[in-house]
Amino acid sequence: MMPVHRIKREVASSRLACPSKLLVLLLSAMLGSTPVAEILDEAVAQDSFLLTLADALHAYDIDVAHNLNARDVARGRIQRPRLGRFPDLPVNSLALSQELAVWEGEYDEGEIGAIAILGSRSEAESDAASFLHDWLRAPGSDRLFVSFYRSDLQVADKIASVAAAYGYGILTLHGGESQAMAGNLYATAAQRLAIDSRAARRYRSEVTEFSFLGERVRRNSNSLFGDDGDRGNNRLARSEPSVFLKETLGGEFTQSTIREVIVPGGVALGETARVPYAIASMVYGNGVITLKGTADERFVLPQIDTATLRALFDFVERSEAIRSDAIVDIDAIGRVKISSALRDTDPGFDIVHADTLPFEYVPNLSVSKSVVIDTSVDWFGGQRETLAFQTGFEVRFLSADNMRIAKTRVALQYQYDSQSGEISYLDSWGRDTVRLRDNLDYAGLGESMRTIASYAGWIGLLRKMYEEQVPFLQGRYDFLKLDKSGRDTPARY
């Protein structure tokens, strides 16, 4: 087998100028050994990156797998190292802030490394700064990131050499680059792969990719996760509100389909904003997020504390990951459950406090809980070239019917305008509206929900950017490193 250092030397000297020479180079590497490695699943045939490298990697006894968690692939003792993907990390599933923090920590300790692979780069050799510059401007199809355990450095070196020989730009990260450089690449990687090996499986890690190694997808599924977003250990149920989508609660003219016990006695925000502009990208810099339009417009957003915006951004990412709108749930004896993305943050504290207020204004209803939900979020061009928004929301009072299904007995409808700051009471519906007192302070109740209404507008916008897969690469790393911590979330209220 041709030594790795020779392939590297030949690649560097050729600088990818002579494809025929590289073909001879790779063929000689393969002819020098008897390939025993293999393509582990048929889906590799539709995976252009893995398919391109597969034959050459065989020469190094490295398997490839489009799905490392496929039941047939993950089952049994691993014989050779594998390069592959994960079904729960599809293209453009960028790392969340907690994932970034864990990955950076283990990289800084020298436990793990990575290969950043850039498909659109024509030169094999470059400095890290110019590599990052090109990386942040490349499409998701060209930004691949392969994490590996320290014992697999030689395997990673071989993969990097083969990828470079096929024209990919390569930056190997194993202690030589700063944590910030490595973290920036990880935070913006559109495709997250890993090297699977016996040593990597034995390594006890909280890094997402390593925690997935050796795991098999659930039966009749292509995911490690159940419908509740958890892996069967019930951590979600203990630390956060139950998974809840607000549309299951029904409306004035639609039926509820969810059991009352699951509905949070709290706050659930799940609207996707309507935005009248085509947004090409989000950019963070100098403490401000700016939206760039497809016609090169720049849209200025209203002022908001950056720590608050970071916390709301994390909530949207968390909400989409577990498919739940629930933020806060306070039970009958005052125990607080809150989304992990908002725990011990100022917006989390504000929302918990606001959640305790509805019954102070409406104390006489025979119901079991209240819940605040958003009903619409509309962004529009405001004054002085700054965007503004309106949020529709409802304060609902619920109880269970004889089938234990949640029924809205009273719903009070409001609208918040970020430009004027006004909160307007609109209407009410529900069978028990006749029980509302004549002197009910509708304006006071609406005002007590001001922070929730404002946060709902931002969450709706961020959810729109998430669902539209609007690129957020420029400044993403610095944004995710912002300290979002604030007031402690009370255990009881």
HELIX and SHEET records of a PDB file:
HELIX    1   1 VAL A    4  SER A   14  1                                  11    
HELIX    2   2 PRO A   19  LEU A   31  1                                  13    
HELIX    3   3 GLU A   42  GLN A   46  5                                   5    
HELIX    4   4 SER A   48  HIS A   58  1                                  11    
HELIX    5   5 ARG A   71  ALA A   74  1                                   4    
HELIX    6   6 SER A   97  ASP A  108  1                                  12    
HELIX    7   7 ALA A  128  TRP A  135  1                                   8    
HELIX    8   8 GLY A  140  ASP A  142  5                                   3    
HELIX    9   9 ARG A  150  ASP A  152  5                                   3    
HELIX   10  10 LEU A  153  ALA A  165  1                                  13    
HELIX   11  11 GLN A  179  ALA A  187  1                                   9    
HELIX   12  12 ARG A  198  ARG A  202  1                                   5    
HELIX   13  13 THR A  208  PHE A  212  1                                   5    
HELIX   14  14 ARG A  235  SER A  239  1                                   5    
HELIX   15  15 LYS A  246  LEU A  249  5                                   4    
HELIX   16  16 THR A  306  ILE A  322  1                                  17    
HELIX   17  17 ASP A  346  ASP A  355  1                                  10    
HELIX   18  18 PRO A  358  TYR A  361  1                                   4    
HELIX   19  19 GLN A  383  GLU A  385  5                                   3    
HELIX   20  20 THR A  433  ARG A  435  5                                   3    
HELIX   21  21 TYR A  442  SER A  448  1                                   7    
HELIX   22  22 ARG A  450  GLU A  467  1                                  18    
HELIX   23  23 ARG A  476  LEU A  480  1                                   5    
SHEET    1   A 6 ASP A  63  ALA A  65  0                                        
SHEET    2   A 6 ARG A  82  GLY A  84  1                                        
SHEET    3   A 6 GLN A 191  ASP A 196 -1                                        
SHEET    4   A 6 ARG A 143  TYR A 149  1                                        
SHEET    5   A 6 ILE A 112  LEU A 118 -1                                        
SHEET    6   A 6 GLY A 169  LEU A 173 -1                                        
SHEET    1   B 7 VAL A 336  ILE A 338  0                                        
SHEET    2   B 7 ALA A 326  ILE A 330 -1                                        
SHEET    3   B 7 GLY A 266  ALA A 268 -1                                        
SHEET    4   B 7 LYS A 369  GLY A 381  1                                        
SHEET    5   B 7 LEU A 387  ALA A 400 -1                                        
SHEET    6   B 7 ALA A 406  ASP A 417 -1                                        
SHEET    7   B 7 ILE A 423  TRP A 429 -1                                        
SHEET    1   C 3 ILE A 279  GLY A 285  0                                        
SHEET    2   C 3 VAL A 288  GLY A 293 -1                                        
SHEET    3   C 3 ARG A 298  VAL A 300 -1                                        
END                                                                             
